[in-house]
Amino acid sequence: MTDSGKNDPLPVKSKDGAEHSVRALIDQLASQYGLRVDDKTVRKEFRDCFGKNHEHANDGRFDLTYSVRSRLPGDQHGKALRAMRKKLEAEGYKISGYRQDSSDALMDAKGGKDNFFVSVESYVPATDLVFSVNTPCFLPPGVKQEQVSAPAPTTTPVAPLPVGEPAVSANRFPDNPFG
């Protein structure tokens, strides 16, 4: 029986290390257009990791959501994003969303060596750029990864039809899978 990859080894990083990596990326992106971020606008949240089927382990695994703003007039947002896009693509990020209007800019990317999800977008009103980063799940250093058990099968065995019984749906509309 397979566990669909849910027990694959997690990358190891401390909370301080994760925050440092995220902030270094944001500072690198901002510097591509000569910007500095405003430390007074930092918002960060460390959370326990949950699997896609809400599996939970008690080994300290976590992820981080981090955002910060930088002052920049809206008419320059597009030019700034173009410079940042080149930097991200050079570091192995795949751009998954990009919009550059005169008063609204947005770029989403995922990848790099740490597999971060990065978003840079215009803040409304368009006086700032907002840098946001979400990390994947990290396991703290020195902790043994807990193995999460695979869920029980969700299918119920079905008895075969008696010989001669038609294998036709009892639905009013046999061609409609919803009945």
C-alpha positions as CSV (number, residue, x, y, z in Angstrom):
1,M,0.0,0.0,0.0
2,T,1.3,3.4,-0.9
3,D,1.0,6.6,1.2
4,S,0.9,8.9,-1.9
5,G,4.1,10.6,-0.9
6,K,2.8,12.0,2.3
7,N,5.8,10.6,4.2
8,D,8.4,11.8,1.9
9,P,11.2,13.5,3.7
10,L,10.5,17.2,4.5
11,P,13.1,19.9,4.0
12,V,14.8,20.8,7.3
13,K,15.0,24.4,8.4
14,S,14.6,26.3,11.6
15,K,12.0,29.0,12.0
16,D,14.8,31.6,12.1
17,G,16.4,30.1,9.1
18,A,13.1,30.1,7.2
19,E,12.4,33.7,8.1
20,H,16.0,34.7,7.1
21,S,15.6,32.9,3.7
22,V,12.3,34.6,3.0
23,R,13.5,38.1,3.9
24,A,16.8,37.6,1.9
25,L,14.7,36.8,-1.2
26,I,12.4,39.8,-0.6
27,D,15.4,42.1,-0.1
28,Q,17.0,40.7,-3.3
29,L,13.8,41.3,-5.3
30,A,13.4,44.9,-3.9
31,S,17.0,45.7,-4.7
32,Q,16.4,44.8,-8.4
33,Y,14.6,48.2,-8.7
34,G,16.5,50.0,-5.9
35,L,13.8,49.6,-3.3
36,R,14.0,49.1,0.4
37,V,11.1,47.5,2.3
38,D,9.4,49.2,5.3
39,D,10.1,47.0,8.4
40,K,7.1,48.6,10.1
41,T,4.8,46.8,7.7
42,V,6.2,43.2,8.3
43,R,3.5,40.6,8.9
44,K,4.6,37.1,9.6
45,E,2.8,34.0,10.8
46,F,4.3,30.5,11.5
47,R,1.7,27.8,11.4
48,D,1.6,24.0,11.9
49,C,1.6,22.1,8.7
50,F,-1.3,20.0,7.6
51,G,-1.4,17.5,4.7
52,K,-3.8,17.9,1.8
53,N,-6.2,15.6,3.5
54,H,-5.8,17.5,6.8
55,E,-3.2,15.0,8.2
56,H,-1.4,16.4,11.2
57,A,1.8,15.4,12.8
58,N,3.2,16.4,16.2
59,D,6.9,16.7,15.2
60,G,7.1,20.5,15.0
61,R,6.7,20.9,11.2
62,F,5.7,24.4,10.2
63,D,5.3,26.8,7.3
64,L,5.7,30.6,7.2
65,T,3.6,33.3,5.6
66,Y,5.5,36.6,5.4
67,S,4.6,40.0,3.9
68,V,6.1,43.4,3.8
69,R,5.5,46.6,1.8
70,S,7.8,49.0,-0.1
71,R,6.9,52.6,-1.1
72,L,6.8,53.1,-4.8
73,P,4.5,55.2,-7.0
74,G,2.0,53.1,-9.0
75,D,3.2,54.3,-12.4
76,Q,6.5,52.5,-11.7
77,H,5.1,49.2,-10.5
78,G,5.2,47.5,-13.9
79,K,8.9,48.4,-14.5
80,A,9.8,47.2,-11.1
81,L,8.0,43.9,-11.6
82,R,9.8,43.3,-15.0
83,A,13.2,43.6,-13.2
84,M,12.0,41.3,-10.4
85,R,10.6,38.7,-12.9
86,K,14.0,38.4,-14.6
87,K,15.6,37.8,-11.2
88,L,13.1,35.1,-10.2
89,E,13.3,33.3,-13.5
90,A,17.1,33.3,-13.3
91,E,16.8,31.6,-9.9
92,G,14.5,28.8,-11.2
93,Y,11.1,30.2,-10.4
94,K,8.2,29.6,-12.7
95,I,5.9,32.6,-13.2
96,S,2.3,31.5,-12.7
97,G,0.6,34.9,-12.9
98,Y,1.5,38.2,-14.3
99,R,-0.5,41.4,-14.8
100,Q,0.9,44.9,-15.6
101,D,-1.7,47.6,-15.9
102,S,-1.1,51.3,-15.5
103,S,-2.4,51.3,-11.9
104,D,-2.3,47.6,-10.9
105,A,0.5,45.1,-11.1
106,L,0.8,41.5,-10.0
107,M,3.3,38.7,-10.3
108,D,3.0,35.2,-8.8
109,A,5.9,32.7,-8.9
110,K,6.8,29.4,-7.4
111,G,10.1,27.5,-7.2
112,G,13.7,28.4,-6.5
113,K,15.9,26.3,-4.2
114,D,13.4,26.4,-1.3
115,N,10.3,26.0,-3.4
116,F,8.7,29.3,-2.1
117,F,5.5,30.8,-3.5
118,V,6.2,34.5,-4.1
119,S,3.7,37.3,-4.9
120,V,4.5,40.9,-5.6
121,E,1.5,43.2,-6.2
122,S,0.3,46.7,-6.1
123,Y,-1.2,47.9,-2.9
124,V,-4.4,49.8,-3.3
125,P,-4.2,52.7,-3.6
126,A,-1.1,52.2,-5.8
127,T,1.4,53.8,-3.5
128,D,3.2,50.6,-2.4
129,L,4.3,47.2,-3.6
130,V,3.5,44.3,-1.3
131,F,5.9,41.4,-1.2
132,S,4.4,38.1,0.1
133,V,6.1,34.7,0.5
134,N,4.6,31.4,1.6
135,T,7.0,28.6,2.4
136,P,6.5,24.9,2.0
137,C,6.4,22.7,5.1
138,F,9.7,22.6,7.0
139,L,10.9,20.2,9.7
140,P,12.9,21.8,12.5
141,P,16.6,20.6,12.7
142,G,17.3,17.6,15.0
143,V,13.7,16.4,14.9
144,K,12.8,12.9,13.7
145,Q,10.0,13.2,11.1
146,E,6.8,11.5,12.3
147,Q,5.3,9.1,9.8
148,V,1.6,9.9,9.1
149,S,-0.5,6.8,8.5
150,A,-2.3,6.4,5.3
151,P,-6.0,6.8,5.4
152,A,-8.3,3.8,5.4
153,P,-9.7,2.8,2.0
154,T,-12.9,4.8,1.2
155,T,-14.4,2.2,-1.2
156,T,-16.9,-0.4,-0.1
157,P,-16.7,-3.8,-1.7
158,V,-19.5,-4.4,-4.2
159,A,-21.2,-7.8,-4.6
160,P,-21.2,-9.0,-8.2
161,L,-24.6,-8.9,-10.0
162,P,-26.5,-12.1,-10.3
163,V,-26.3,-13.9,-13.6
164,G,-28.8,-12.5,-16.1
165,E,-29.3,-9.2,-14.1
166,P,-28.9,-6.2,-16.4
167,A,-25.9,-3.9,-15.6
168,V,-28.1,-0.8,-16.2
169,S,-28.4,2.1,-13.9
170,A,-31.6,2.5,-12.0
171,N,-31.4,6.3,-12.6
172,R,-34.1,8.0,-14.5
173,F,-31.5,9.3,-16.9
174,P,-29.0,6.5,-17.5
175,D,-26.6,8.7,-19.5
176,N,-26.4,11.3,-16.7
177,P,-24.0,10.3,-14.0
178,F,-25.9,12.5,-11.5
179,G,-29.2,10.7,-12.0
